[in-house]
Amino acid sequence: MDGHDEAGQLRWRLVEQEESGMLFPESSLGERHVGTGEYRGMEFFHVNARTIVNKVPAASKMPFEHTINAYRGCSHACTYCFARPTHSYLGLGMGEDFDRKIVVKVNAVERLRCELRSARWQGAHIAMGTNTDPYQKAEGKYGLTQGLVRVLAEAGNPFSILTKSTLVLRDLSLLVEATTRTRVRLSLSVGTLDREVWRLTEPGTPPPDKRLEAVAKLNEAGLRCGVLIGPVLPGLSDSEEQLRAVTRACSEAGAVFVTPVGLHLRPGVREHYLKWLASARPDLVSLYAERFKRGSYQPAAEQHRLSEIVRSVERPVSHRVSWRRVERLVEGSNAPGSFVGNASERPSRSVSDKRSVRVEPLQLRPCTEQLSLL
Ligand code: SF4
């Protein structure tokens, strides 16, 4: 059930356990603010985080060791979002509560400044967008991601951002400036161009074509931005035609990598998603029962099929990224996956000469936090 737990308090202590410990002092229960104007229908819970840079557990297979999530919950309201269970740890519901009751770590920027100054901090890469979207609606009100980017840039600390939001363009000049001081990786996730599927499954996100326009603008500005096509939803966005269309659009937007990711459904999210599916698309229930009969992940052959379709898409002659310019700006940074650039201008030996969009072989058990945004 959505709503606070019986004690009427958010269970911050459980959040502390989940995010590498001691994020919120016990005494700091969330201060509730009701959204007005464009934020009508939303609630914001202000908390002070004890730490803001989270250390990823050593057992994790994620390609980064540190994350920042300034918000919890996400107004993008994706039906398949597997960050949803994090809200139940707080005594909130993983359904509507997750979409409109947002926890805001109001001291995130000042905490980061302190933590980067610590003698213990070694300047490791920090990933943003791992458990909530850093450019979700609340960012327009609080500007925490913008503040975090500024602090990271000032410190010359490498970072990455994964988002579904065009709000990232608000920080375009800040991000360009950051690339002169440190390594910056950007990814947008665009699962489909199909507007019906988009409306049905990601009702709070900007339309896919607007996201691809953002990819183009980021790349035109010299930032190196790729696309995660995901999650690809069985029966909804996984036809060859749909995948080829979105891959072509990514290529035309100058995406520096394109990586397809199949849907996975871990416990908790699985029940939530399948309940939604039974009501929204009952005709697909048996397909999902078959695909997920062995657990949270689809058969390896399905991921292979997605990768092969994306790999086979020819890139257009126009809309190619100027590799020399990108290389100059972000030398040394390697995005996951291969590139969609002009072979004659390629930035490194690792880039393929093939005239097609190439994709990096994808692990079937992907880095779960990073992909929680999909
Ligand atoms: S998948 Fe990402 S963008 Fe969508 S609701 Fe979850 S955190 Fe937000």
Boltz pocket constraint, residues with backbone or C-beta under 6 A from the ligand:
constraints:
  - pocket:
      binder: B
      contacts: [[A, 73], [A, 74], [A, 75], [A, 76], [A, 77], [A, 78], [A, 80], [A, 81], [A, 82], [A, 83], [A, 131], [A, 132], [A, 133], [A, 136], [A, 164], [A, 371], [A, 372], [A, 373], [A, 374]]
      max_distance: 6.0
